[in-house]
Amino acid sequence: MHTDHNSPRPWLHCALATALVLASCQLLAQAPGCKQVNDLQLTNGAIHTMDAADTVVASLRIQDGRVVGSGNTQPPTTICTRTIDLKGHTVVPGLIDNHNHIVLLGLRPGHDTRLESATSIPELVATLKARAANVPKGEWITAIGGFDINQFTPPPEKPRFPTMAELDAASSQHPIYVQQGFSGPSVTNSAGKLFFESKGITVGTDGSLAGGATPNASTKALFALKQLQTEADKKRGTLDALNYAVSLGLTTQLDQGGFPETNSDADGVASFDGYRAYDALLSLYHEGKLPNRMRINYLYMESDPATPLLQARLKNSLPEFGDDMLKIVGIGEFTASASPIVLQQTPEWINGTRLVAKAGWRNENHSLTATDYKTIIDGWQKINDEIGGDGIRKLGWVVAHVPFITEEYALKLKALGGGVSVLGGWRYVIGTEKNNGPPFRTLQKLGIPMGMSSDGMQISPMNPWIGLYYVVTGKNARGELINGDQTLSRSDALRLYTAANRWFLREDDIGSLEPGKLADLVVLDRNYFDPAKVSDEQLKTLHSVLTLVGGKIVYGDQSKL
């Protein structure tokens, strides 16, 4: 087990200054006028700027939250310049996730614990145990979505959940609840079993709760846990989720919303109250406590062909409104009515898509099946032709996931000015030789805008290093080679999580470490680019030592340098 990554550290409110930075601040206090100066120099590193030439430099200069120089081309230092010696560590731009559901993750009940990086039952138990060590006695430890039992038992063992006894071993002082996917199945420990049974929820003698058609035992359990939540809990959970993200080097998130909540025991992990879901995030923003840059897409699922809710949004909200830390981007990942499984050109989808196009908003739809991408792209083409002129060509519309897409349709999308958001973690946890994809290499060859996402955290891991492992190796969580003819180099794969993703957020000042860009960067614990130092299997365990957003340390442990 990689103890650093599975330690409780990602959930702690890590100090915003390392010992070295604190020492620097003490020196600054002696210099008049330096107290509020944001002037930082990173030296003695291997800094991969991810510019067009893949330039690597040893030093970087940051002032007022932006890169102002690198290598031998930097402003002269002053008495106000702080210095961090990287001691040879690898630095990359802050990673950008162009499609996830981190707002939903922040609203999970209990003290959320990410199991996505555990590769065995003992690692899973150790992760829960470490989490419990920092949670008050009696409070819930939960791990809801973002993993699959495929990853816990290597072949030829059969995939399984942890047993109730194993969860009891993780903590006897806390009720524990572990749920897979949108609506289960799930498992709980002895303390959890007592609670759920007191609510009339069926729990097996082994702690198991059924999944399947909703409502079921798992969604009833989830609903019962949500009834315990306070607004303060949601705010804590949101900050925990964002802190976990920066521990992995993620500095910008494009959240894709959630399904309309019914406020009943039929709601799954992807359901939220679209009117109040962003309250915790907004509260942290107004307090200046966001450690990530947050970007928001609004998801719509309506059965009325007139799409009144979407119309109201388009009339009363502004696209690309906000600042560097919190900004609206567009509509997605559903436009009006759409099945989460098979998308159809229903009247409400056609009307909603037409309204978004005429309003000039960015739009995103997801493609899961072997036909979704055809439905989306053909529909967009019709609306583009109907509108005339440039139509949607300048709006940068996105088809997400694309486990299946042909060259013909990728080129049609490219001609429409669109791009593809691809992912690796979902196929890593559940992919097979027949259900593999996306076709990374083919899409790269076609030159269509392409960037990485996680689609976390319901069925897919948020951890970008797991996604990158899949892109580089083509292997799933069981170690089976399922996408070997579509792999990319490590450098090309990382570019999809950095410079390439600026296109998807319609922002030019993130994704690379060049003069004028925002100073978002990650100091990695090991050298991602060197297979001799980090094997393919070890890619999954990479994490941040220091993460900076706008030149400020939002996560770090100076002793790891």
Secondary structure, DSSP 8 states (H G I E B T S, - for coil): --TTTTSSGGGS---SS-HHHHHHHHHHHTSTT-TT--EEEEESSEEE---TT--EES-EEEETTEEEEETTB-----TT-EEEE-TT-EEEE-EEEEEE-HHHHHT-SSEE---TT--SHHHHHHHHHHHHTTS-TTS-EEEESS--GGGTS-TTS------HHHHHHH-SSS-EEEE-TTT--EEE-HHHHHHHHHTT----TTSEE--SSSS-HHHHHHHHHHTT--HHHHHHHHHHHHHHHHHTTEEEEEE---EE--SSTT--TTEE-TTTTTHHHHHHHHTT---SEEEEEE-----STT-HHHHHHHHH--TT-B-SSEEEEEE-S--SS--SSS----HHHHHHHHHHHHHT-EEEEE--STTHHHHHHHHHHHHHHHH-TTTTTTS--EEEE-SS--HHHHHHHHHTT-EEEEESHHHHHH--SSS----HHHHHHHT--EEEE--TTSSS---HHHHHHHHHH-B-TTS-B-SGGG---HHHHHHHHTGGGHHHHT-SSSSS--TTSB--EEEESS-TT-TTTS-TGGGGG--EEEEEETTEEEEE-GGG-
